[in-house]
Amino acid sequence: MIFTIPNILTAFRLIAGPLGAIFLWWGLTSDTDAELIRWWSYALAFFLAGAATDWLDGWAARKLGQVSAFGALLDPIADKVFVGAFLIVFGIWSGLWLVTYPVAAIIARDVVMTVIRLSRLGKENNPVPVSYAAKVKTAVEMIAIGWFFALIVLVQGASTWAYEAWIFLLWLTAALSLYTGIAYLWAARKTSSG
């Protein structure tokens, strides 16, 4: 069954990411601090709600006995849309290679993984299962996005360490993305040749 509570929670991230990213963009490109804070608040609300569903959907699926192949496929795709929307805003808004390079690596890996998942649809019960390392990667992505929201309010350009920590989180996410992507491709190659 597709329309279960866990799947609805997962699907919410498909909406929350793009909407939150649009609000964040409007805030970052606004003319006044009041507009920045207003749009930032909306973006933060969508981010926090979406991040909460990342944990809640899996818990609900197990608790309600509604674990499904469709949910296993939808969950990582929803994660990629959710975080990818915010990351794209970071890359476009900053225009700095220190931000755009890791964002491009993360997005490229996620597109490749989504294509692989969709190409294996119907060929097995759980197309490309999510590894523990990939869950860590998603958690670091969420922390990096949350850190950016904190930067807007707390730092206001007065402290470089917080900004540098955010850049580090982006590069760490990119490294984890490439590592998990290569691990998935290696496992798929071994499975197909064996």
Residue pairs with C-beta under 8 A, 6 or more apart in sequence:
1 66
1 68
2 70
4 61
4 64
4 66
4 68
4 71
5 60
5 64
5 66
6 57
6 58
6 60
6 61
6 64
6 66
6 67
6 71
7 57
7 66
7 68
7 70
7 71
7 74
9 53
9 56
9 57
9 60
10 53
10 57
10 71
10 74
10 75
10 78
11 74
11 78
12 49
12 50
12 53
13 50
13 53
13 54
13 78
13 79
13 81
13 82
14 77
14 78
14 81
14 82
16 46
16 47
16 49
16 50
16 53
16 82
17 46
17 50
17 81
17 82
17 83
17 84
17 85
17 86
18 81
18 85
19 46
20 42
20 43
20 44
20 45
20 46
20 47
20 50
20 85
20 86
21 43
21 85
21 86
21 88
21 89
23 39
23 40
23 42
23 43
23 46
24 39
24 40
24 43
24 86
24 89
25 89
25 92
25 93
26 35
26 39
27 35
27 36
27 37
27 38
27 39
27 40
27 43
27 152
28 36
28 89
28 93
29 93
30 36
30 39
36 152
37 153
40 149
40 152
40 153
43 149
44 149
47 86
47 145
47 146
47 149
50 82
51 142
51 146
54 79
54 82
54 138
54 142
57 71
57 75
58 75
60 66
61 67
61 68
61 71
69 125
69 126
69 127
72 126
72 127
72 129
72 130
73 117
73 121
73 126
73 127
75 130
76 113
76 114
76 117
76 128
76 130
76 134
77 114
77 117
79 138
80 110
80 113
80 114
83 106
83 138
83 141
83 142
83 145
84 106
84 107
84 110
86 145
86 148
87 103
87 106
87 107
87 141
87 145
88 103
88 107
90 99
90 103
90 148
90 170
91 99
91 100
91 103
91 104
94 100
98 167
98 170
99 167
99 170
101 174
102 170
102 171
102 173
102 174
103 170
103 174
105 174
105 177
105 178
106 141
106 173
106 174
106 177
109 177
109 178
109 180
109 181
110 177
112 181
113 128
113 181
113 184
116 127
116 128
116 184
116 185
116 188
117 127
117 128
118 127
120 127
120 128
121 127
128 184
128 188
131 180
131 183
131 184
133 176
133 179
133 180
133 183
134 180
134 184
136 176
137 173
137 176
137 177
137 179
137 180
140 169
140 172
140 173
140 176
141 173
143 169
144 166
144 169
144 170
144 172
144 173
147 162
147 165
147 166
147 169
148 166
150 162
151 162
151 163
151 166
154 162
155 162
155 163
